[in-house]
Amino acid sequence: MPVIIGQINEPVDDVMGLVSVHNCPVLVAILDNQGERLRFIHVSPPNDALEIVEETPAHHPICSLFELAEEHGMLEFRVRYWAHTAVANALPDFTPKEQVQMTMLRR
């Protein structure tokens, strides 16, 4: 599955332009301002079976899409150059621990 890494304030249209290139489900990731959380959404390709929703304003940053998806768990959205609606599913974010112990098992 392709992974798109966006900047927190990058316009939604720019990130979804990269999603469009793949024409399949994509993981979109951003790193929050403090660099402590790696956040993910799973984005479906636009689907003509879904009800067409209003366009997301072009100037909205990608972090706003993440916030809405995290608030609702799942979000239907559309960007200006998509004729159909897509779905963004929020995934649990990744917060690295300060110290990670790794143990190797020997047989």
Contact map, one row per residue, 1 for C-alpha under 8 A:
11100000000000000000000011100000000000000000000000000000000000000000000000000000000000000000000000000000000
11110000000000000000010011100000000000000000000000000000000000000000000000000000000000000000000000000000000
11111000000000000000000001111000000000000000000000000000000000000000000000000000000000000000000000000000000
01111100000000100110000001111000000000000000000000000000000000000000000000000000000000000000000000000000000
00111110000000000000000000011100000000000000000000000000000000000000000000000000000000000000000000000000000
00011111010000100000000000011100000000000000000000000000000001000000000000000000000000000000000000000000000
00001111110000000000000000000110000000000000000000000000000001000000000000000000000000000000000000000000000
00000111110000000000000000000111100000000000000000000000000011100000000000000000000000000000000000000000000
00000011111000000000000000000000000000000000000000000000000011100000000000000000000000000000000000000000000
00000111111101100000000000000000000000000000000000000000000011000000000000000000000000000000000000000000000
00000000111111100000000000000000000000000000000000000000011111000000000000000000000000000000000000000000000
00000000011111110000000000000000000000000000000000000001011111001000000000000010000000000000000000000000000
00000000001111111000000000000000000000000000000000000000011000000000000000000011000000000000000000000000000
00000000011111111100000000000000000000000000000000000000000000000000000000000000000000000000000000000000000
00010100011111111110000000000000000000000000000000000000000001000000000000000000000000000000000000000000000
00000000000111111111000000000000000000000000000000000000000000000000000000000010000000000000000000000000000
00000000000011111111100000000000000000000000000000000000000000000000000000000000000000000000000000000000000
00010000000001111111110000000000000000000000000000000000000000000000000000000000000000000000000000000000000
00010000000000111111111001000000000000000000100000000000000000000000000000000000000000000000000000000000000
00000000000000011111111000000000000000000000100000000000000000000000000000000000000000000000000000000000000
00000000000000001111111000000000000000000000000000000000000000000000000000000000000000000000000000000000000
01000000000000000111111111000000000000000000000000000000000000000000000000000000000000000000000000000000000
00000000000000000011111110000000000000000000100000000000000000000000000000000000000000000000000000000000000
00000000000000000000011111000000000000000001100000000000000000000000000000000000000000000000000000000000000
11000000000000000000011111100000000000000111100000000000000000000000000000000000000000000000000000000000000
11110000000000000010010111110000000000000111000000000000000000000000000000000000000000000000000000000000000
11110000000000000000000011111000000000011110000000000000000000000000000000000000000000000000000000000000000
00111100000000000000000001111100000000011110000000000000000000000000000000000000000000000000000000000000000
00111100000000000000000000111110000001111000000000000000000000000000000000000000000000000000000000000000000
00001111000000000000000000011111000001110000000000000000000000100000000000000000000000000000000000000000000
00000011000000000000000000001111111111100000000000000000000000000000000000000000000000000000000000000000000
00000001000000000000000000000111111111100000000000000000000000000000000000000000000000000000000000000000000
00000001000000000000000000000011111100000000000000000000000000000000000000000000000000000000000000000000000
00000000000000000000000000000011111110000000000000000000000000000000000000000000000000000000000000000000000
00000000000000000000000000000011111111000000000000000000000000000000000000000000000000000000000000000000000
00000000000000000000000000000011111111000000000000000000000000000000000000000000000000000000001100000000000
00000000000000000000000000000011011111100000000000000000000000000000000000000000000000000000111100000000000
00000000000000000000000000001111001111110000000000000000000000000000000000000000000000000000111000000000000
00000000000000000000000000001111000011111000000000000000000000000100000000000000000000000011110000000000000
00000000000000000000000000111100000001111100000000000000000000000100000000000000000000000111100000000000000
00000000000000000000000000111000000000111110000000000000000000000100100000000000000000011110000000000000000
00000000000000000000000011110000000000011111000000000000000000000000000000000000000000011110000000000000000
00000000000000000000000011110000000000001111100000000000000000000000000000000000000001111000000000000000000
00000000000000000000000111000000000000000111111000000000000000000000000000000000000001110000000000000000000
00000000000000000011001110000000000000000011111000000000000000000000000000000000000001100000000000000000000
00000000000000000000000000000000000000000001111100000000000000000000000000000100011111100000000000000000000
00000000000000000000000000000000000000000001111111000000000000000000000000000000000111000000000000000000000
00000000000000000000000000000000000000000000011111100000000000000000000000000000000110000000000000000000000
00000000000000000000000000000000000000000000001111100000000000000000000000000000000000000000000000000000000
00000000000000000000000000000000000000000000001111110000000000000000000000000000000111000000000000000000000
00000000000000000000000000000000000000000000000111111000000000000000000000000000000110000000000000000000000
00000000000000000000000000000000000000000000000001111100000000000000000000000100001110000000000000000000000
00000000000000000000000000000000000000000000000000111110000000000000000000011100000110000000000000000000000
00000000000000000000000000000000000000000000000000011111000000000000000000001100000000000000000000000000000
00000000000000000000000000000000000000000000000000001111100000000000000000001111000000000000000000000000000
00000000000100000000000000000000000000000000000000000111110100000000000000001111000000000000000000000000000
00000000000000000000000000000000000000000000000000000011111100000000000000000011000000000000000000000000000
00000000001110000000000000000000000000000000000000000001111100000000000000000011000000000000000000000000000
00000000001110000000000000000000000000000000000000000000111110000000000000000000000000000000000000000000000
00000000001100000000000000000000000000000000000000000001111111010000000000000000000000000000000000000000000
00000001111100000000000000000000000000000000000000000000001111111000000000000000000000000000000000000000000
00000111111100100000000000000000000000000000000000000000000111111100000000000000000000000000000000000000000
00000001100000000000000000000100000000000000000000000000000011111110000000000000000000000000000000000000000
00000000000000000000000000000000000000000000000000000000000111111111000000000000000000000000000000000000000
00000000000100000000000000000000000000000000000000000000000011111111100000000000000000000000000000000000000
00000000000000000000000000000000000000111000000000000000000001111111110000000000000000000100000000000000000
00000000000000000000000000000000000000000000000000000000000000111111111000000000000000000000000000000000000
00000000000000000000000000000000000000000000000000000000000000011111111100100000000000000000000000000000000
00000000000000000000000000000000000000001000000000000000000000001111111111100000000000011100000000000000000
00000000000000000000000000000000000000000000000000000000000000000111111111000000000000001110000000000000000
00000000000000000000000000000000000000000000000000000000000000000011111110000000000000000000000000000000000
00000000000000000000000000000000000000000000000000000000000000000001111111100000000000000000000000000000000
00000000000000000000000000000000000000000000000000000000000000000000111111100000000000001100000000000000000
00000000000000000000000000000000000000000000000000000000000000000000110111110000000000111100000000000000000
00000000000000000000000000000000000000000000000000000000000000000001100111111000000000111000000000000000000
00000000000000000000000000000000000000000000000000001000000000000000000001111100000011110000000000000000000
00000000000000000000000000000000000000000000000000001111000000000000000000111110000011110000000000000000000
00000000000000000000000000000000000000000000010000011111000000000000000000011111011111000000000000000000000
00000000000110010000000000000000000000000000000000000011110000000000000000001111110000000000000000000000000
00000000000010000000000000000000000000000000000000000011110000000000000000000111111000000000000000000000000
00000000000000000000000000000000000000000000000000000000000000000000000000000011111000000000000000000000000
00000000000000000000000000000000000000000000010000000000000000000000000000000111111110000000000000000000000
00000000000000000000000000000000000000000000010000010000000000000000000000000101111110000000000000000000000
00000000000000000000000000000000000000000000011101111000000000000000000000000100011111000000000000000000000
00000000000000000000000000000000000000000000011101111000000000000000000000011100011111100000000000000000000
00000000000000000000000000000000000000000011111001000000000000000000000000011100000111110000000000000000000
00000000000000000000000000000000000000000011110000000000000000000000000001111000000011111000000000000000000
00000000000000000000000000000000000000001111000000000000000000000000100001111000000001111100000000000000000
00000000000000000000000000000000000000001110000000000000000000000000110011100000000000111110000000000000000
00000000000000000000000000000000000000011100000000000000000000000100110011000000000000011111000000000000000
00000000000000000000000000000000000000111100000000000000000000000000010000000000000000001111100000000000000
00000000000000000000000000000000000000110000000000000000000000000000000000000000000000000111110000000000000
00000000000000000000000000000000000011110000000000000000000000000000000000000000000000000011111000000000000
00000000000000000000000000000000000011100000000000000000000000000000000000000000000000000001111100000000000
00000000000000000000000000000000000111000000000000000000000000000000000000000000000000000000111110000000000
00000000000000000000000000000000000110000000000000000000000000000000000000000000000000000000011111000000000
00000000000000000000000000000000000000000000000000000000000000000000000000000000000000000000001111110000000
00000000000000000000000000000000000000000000000000000000000000000000000000000000000000000000000111110000000
00000000000000000000000000000000000000000000000000000000000000000000000000000000000000000000000011111000000
00000000000000000000000000000000000000000000000000000000000000000000000000000000000000000000000011111100000
00000000000000000000000000000000000000000000000000000000000000000000000000000000000000000000000000111110000
00000000000000000000000000000000000000000000000000000000000000000000000000000000000000000000000000011111000
00000000000000000000000000000000000000000000000000000000000000000000000000000000000000000000000000001111100
00000000000000000000000000000000000000000000000000000000000000000000000000000000000000000000000000000111110
00000000000000000000000000000000000000000000000000000000000000000000000000000000000000000000000000000011111
00000000000000000000000000000000000000000000000000000000000000000000000000000000000000000000000000000001111
00000000000000000000000000000000000000000000000000000000000000000000000000000000000000000000000000000000111
